[in-house]
Amino acid sequence: MMNDQHLDESKKRLAARERAEQIYREQQEHEEQERRGWTRIADLIVMHHQPKMRKDKRQEQKEEKEEEKSNARDKARQLYEQAEEQEQRKKSVRRVIGRV
């Protein structure tokens, strides 16, 4: 009788320990899911406040085009100035030849 009572108490303690472990695991799992949820929310907030890549690429392309236009203008200006210098040289050579 004593052994049966002792065995029943051991079974009850074992069942209580298993329930406590199960509750602890569920609590840990719940906390982990909650942490992941908050991490996901934080990631979404950060992503929302970052500039979008498409706009960056478009802005980069726009800046490249503007730079190309600026370079083309500079090159055209240089060529125009060179042409003017050549024209001035021709005129000065004609004057010198005309005087001789």
N, C-alpha and C positions, 0 to 999 in steps of 0.2 A: 504494500500500500504506500509506504514511504517512497519507494522507488518510482511508482507510478506518479505520485504527486511531484516528486523531484523532476521526473522526465517531462511532465506537463509544464512545469515552471520553466524548464530549459527551452522547451518548444516555444512558449510564450515570449521568453526573452529573445530567442533567435528571430521570431516573427517580428517583434517590436524593433529589433536592430535592423532587420531587412527593410521594414517600412521606413525607418529613420534614414537609412542609406538611400532608399528610393526617393524620398522627399528631398533629401540633400541634392541628389543628382538632378532632379527636376528643377530645383531652385537654381542650381548652377547653370543648367541649360537655359532656363528662362533669363537669367542675368546675361549670359553670353548672347542670346538672341537680342536682348534689349541693347546691349553694347554695340552689336553689329548694326542694329537699327539706327542708333545715334551716330555711328560712324558713317553710315550711308547718308543720313541727313546732312551731316557735316560735309561729306564729299559733294553732295548736290549743291549745297550753299556755296562752296568754294568754286565749283564748276560754273555756277550761275554768275558769279562775280568776275570770272576771268573773261577776257575778250575772246570772242569766237575766232577760230582759226580761219574760217572763210574770209572774214573781214580783214584779218591780217594779211592773207594772201592777196586779196583784192587791193588792199592799201599798198602792199609791196609792189604789185604790178603797176599800180597807178604811179607810184613814186619812180619806178624804173622808166616808165614812158615819159614822165616829166623830165627825168634826167637825160634821156635820149634826145628829147626835143631841145633841151638846154644845150647839150653837146652839139647838136646839129646847128643851132643858132650860132654858137661860138665858132664852129668851123666855117659857116657861111660868112660870118663877120670877118674872120681871118682871110678867107679867100677874096672877099670884096676889098679888104685893105691891101692885099697883095696886088690885086688887079689895078687898084688906084695907084700904087707905087710904081708899077710897071708903066702905066700910062704917063705918069709924071716923068719917069726916066725917058720915055720915048719923046715926050715934048721937049725935055731939056736937051736931048741929043739932037733933035731937029733944029732947035735954036742955035746950038753950037755949030752944027753943020751949015746952017743958014748964014752964020756970021763969017764963016771961013771963006 
